[in-house]
Amino acid sequence: MAEDLSLLLENFSITEEEDAEVTIPIGEFQEVVSYGKNCVVPKLVADRLISMEVIKATLRRWWKLHGKMSFKALGDNLFLIEFTNSQDKERTLEGRPWVFEGSLFLVEDFDGITSPSDYTFDKDAFWVRMFKMPLGCMGQAIGRRIGETVGTVEVVDTNANGMGWGKFLRAKILMDLTKPLPRGRKINIQGKLVWIPFQYERLPKFCYSCGIISHDKRGCPQKSSLRQQDPQYGPWL
């Protein structure tokens, strides 16, 4: 935001009146922000506009709300949702990721100080399954250690003793959507190297050319340079 303001001031000839700052009293700011305590700001990452009424009907089926919710359109596929029940808001944030007709439906918490157009929507939380893990590595601490190389680990799915033995170890990780989907990690156990392949739960459409979620193969800027290579990403993720 500060960079945008600096660029604006460089390109404009600001008059003396326009350059005068309007100081917002903290009390007036907090009064309005307090009304947004049960609000979220979601965006549908899709290449076409979707009717707000269609999205509302779908969300009501998904979320099984205890209270009501109201919608405001803030832009193309960009909304403000207000819940009457605070638990509905929390379950909406905790239940991420949400996928609408194959496209990612990103949900950000309302902070009151960010303009709608300045929300980045560049992160979301995904359940990541880590396969071929040695049983001695399928614990809370090691799952978190691997997950932190991918993003911010929110939870590692283990029992009360911190063990996650099974076909795979899973962790919910807040990931950077501007980067390719990680396909796995190489771990070193006392000199023995093991490749740990990843799979994702509820993964939306993503680009098989570069592995980024924000566009499909048709809109990939690297499509021409990657055309001759073997596919590095695919439905196995």
C-alpha positions in Angstrom: 0.0 0.0 0.0 2.8 2.4 0.9 4.5 1.6 -2.5 1.3 2.3 -4.3 1.0 5.7 -2.6 4.6 6.5 -3.4 4.1 5.7 -7.1 0.9 7.8 -7.1 2.7 10.8 -5.7 5.5 10.4 -8.2 3.1 10.4 -11.2 0.7 13.1 -10.0 1.2 16.8 -9.4 -0.5 17.0 -6.0 -2.0 20.3 -5.1 -1.5 21.8 -1.7 -5.1 21.1 -0.7 -4.8 17.5 -1.9 -1.6 17.0 0.0 -3.2 17.9 3.3 -3.6 14.8 5.5 -6.9 13.8 7.0 -6.1 12.2 10.4 -8.7 9.5 11.3 -9.4 9.4 15.1 -8.8 5.9 16.4 -12.1 5.9 18.2 -14.0 6.5 14.9 -12.0 3.9 13.2 -12.5 1.3 15.8 -16.2 2.0 16.0 -16.6 0.9 12.3 -14.1 -1.9 12.6 -16.0 -3.4 15.5 -19.0 -4.0 13.2 -16.7 -6.3 11.1 -15.7 -8.7 13.8 -17.9 -11.4 12.3 -16.9 -10.6 8.7 -14.7 -12.3 6.1 -13.5 -11.2 2.7 -13.7 -14.0 0.1 -12.6 -14.1 -3.5 -13.4 -16.7 -6.2 -10.3 -17.3 -8.3 -12.0 -18.1 -11.6 -11.7 -16.9 -15.2 -15.3 -15.9 -15.4 -17.8 -14.0 -13.3 -20.1 -16.1 -11.1 -23.5 -14.9 -9.9 -23.5 -13.9 -6.3 -26.8 -15.7 -5.8 -25.3 -18.9 -7.1 -22.4 -18.6 -4.7 -24.6 -17.8 -1.8 -26.8 -20.8 -2.4 -23.7 -23.1 -2.6 -22.1 -21.7 0.6 -25.3 -22.2 2.6 -25.2 -25.9 1.6 -21.5 -26.2 2.4 -21.4 -24.3 5.7 -24.6 -25.5 7.4 -24.7 -22.2 9.3 -26.1 -21.8 12.8 -27.0 -18.2 12.1 -27.5 -16.0 9.0 -25.1 -14.5 6.6 -25.3 -11.4 4.4 -23.3 -10.6 1.2 -21.9 -7.4 -0.3 -20.2 -7.4 -3.7 -16.8 -5.6 -3.5 -15.6 -6.3 -7.0 -15.5 -9.1 -9.6 -15.9 -12.4 -7.7 -14.9 -10.4 -4.6 -17.3 -10.2 -1.6 -17.8 -9.2 2.0 -19.7 -11.8 4.1 -21.1 -10.9 7.5 -22.2 -13.7 9.9 -24.6 -13.3 12.8 -22.9 -16.1 14.6 -19.1 -15.9 15.4 -18.7 -19.7 15.4 -19.9 -19.7 11.8 -17.1 -17.4 10.9 -14.5 -19.4 12.7 -15.6 -22.7 11.1 -15.4 -21.0 7.7 -11.8 -20.0 8.2 -10.8 -23.3 9.8 -12.5 -25.3 7.0 -10.3 -24.0 4.3 -9.6 -24.7 1.5 -12.9 -24.2 -0.2 -13.3 -25.2 -3.9 -16.2 -23.9 -6.0 -16.7 -25.7 -9.4 -13.0 -26.6 -9.5 -11.9 -23.0 -8.7 -10.3 -21.9 -5.4 -12.7 -19.9 -3.1 -10.2 -17.9 -0.9 -11.4 -16.6 2.4 -9.5 -13.8 4.3 -10.3 -12.5 7.7 -11.6 -8.9 7.9 -9.1 -6.5 9.3 -10.7 -3.2 8.7 -7.6 -1.4 7.5 -7.1 -3.1 4.1 -8.9 -1.8 1.0 -10.8 -4.5 -0.9 -8.5 -4.2 -3.9 -5.4 -4.5 -1.7 -6.2 -8.0 -0.3 -3.5 -10.2 -1.8 -5.3 -13.5 -1.7 -1.9 -15.2 -2.2 -2.1 -17.8 0.6 -4.4 -20.7 1.5 -4.3 -23.7 3.8 -4.2 -27.2 2.4 -4.1 -30.7 3.9 -0.9 -32.2 2.6 -0.4 -36.0 2.7 3.2 -37.1 3.0 3.6 -40.6 1.6 6.4 -43.3 2.0 7.3 -41.9 5.4 9.5 -44.3 7.5 7.4 -45.2 10.5 10.0 -43.7 12.8 9.4 -40.3 11.1 5.6 -40.3 11.4 5.4 -38.1 14.4 4.3 -34.6 15.3 7.7 -33.0 15.4 9.1 -34.5 12.2 5.8 -33.8 10.3 6.0 -30.2 11.4 9.7 -30.0 10.4 8.9 -31.1 6.9 5.8 -29.0 6.6 7.6 -25.8 7.6 9.7 -26.1 4.4 6.4 -25.8 2.5 4.7 -23.1 4.5 3.2 -22.3 7.9 2.1 -25.5 9.6 -1.3 -25.1 11.3 -1.7 -28.7 12.5 -0.1 -32.1 12.1 -2.8 -34.9 12.3 -1.5 -37.2 15.0 -3.0 -39.0 18.1 -2.7 -37.9 21.7 0.8 -39.3 21.9 2.0 -37.3 18.8 2.1 -40.3 16.5 0.6 -40.4 13.0 1.2 -44.0 11.9 -0.8 -45.0 8.8 -0.5 -44.9 5.0 0.6 -41.3 5.1 1.2 -38.5 7.5 -1.0 -35.4 7.0 -0.5 -31.8 7.9 -2.5 -28.6 7.3 -0.2 -26.0 5.8 -0.7 -22.4 4.9 0.9 -22.1 1.5 2.1 -19.4 -0.9 -0.1 -19.6 -4.0 2.3 -17.7 -6.1 4.7 -20.6 -6.0 4.5 -24.0 -7.7 2.9 -26.8 -5.7 5.6 -28.7 -3.9 5.6 -32.3 -5.1 7.6 -33.7 -2.2 10.6 -33.4 0.0 13.9 -35.3 0.3 14.7 -36.2 3.9 18.0 -37.4 5.4 17.8 -40.0 8.1 21.2 -40.8 9.5 22.7 -40.5 6.0 19.9 -42.4 4.2 18.0 -40.2 1.7 14.3 -40.8 1.2 12.0 -39.0 -1.2 8.6 -38.2 0.4 6.0 -37.6 -2.3 3.1 -35.2 -1.5 -0.6 -35.4 -2.4 -3.2 -32.7 -1.6 -6.8 -32.9 -0.3 -9.5 -30.8 -2.1 -7.0 -29.4 -4.6 -8.6 -26.9 -7.1 -7.7 -26.6 -10.8 -4.0 -25.8 -11.2 -1.6 -25.5 -14.1 0.0 -28.8 -15.2 2.8 -26.8 -16.9 4.2 -24.8 -14.0 2.3 -26.1 -10.9 0.7 -22.8 -9.9 -2.9 -22.7 -8.7 -3.8 -19.2 -9.9 -4.2 -20.2 -13.6 -4.7 -23.2 -15.7 -2.5 -24.4 -18.6 -4.2 -22.1 -21.1 -3.2 -19.0 -19.2 0.3 -20.2 -18.3 3.1 -17.6 -19.1 5.6 -20.4 -19.2 3.6 -22.7 -21.5 5.7 -22.3 -24.6 9.0 -22.8 -22.9 7.7 -25.9 -21.0 5.9 -27.5 -24.0 8.8 -29.8 -25.0 9.4 -31.1 -21.4 7.8 -34.1 -19.8 4.8 -33.0 -17.6 6.1 -32.1 -14.2 2.7 -31.8 -12.6 -0.6 -33.7 -13.0 -3.7 -35.2 -11.5 -1.6 -37.4 -9.2 -1.1 -34.4 -6.9 
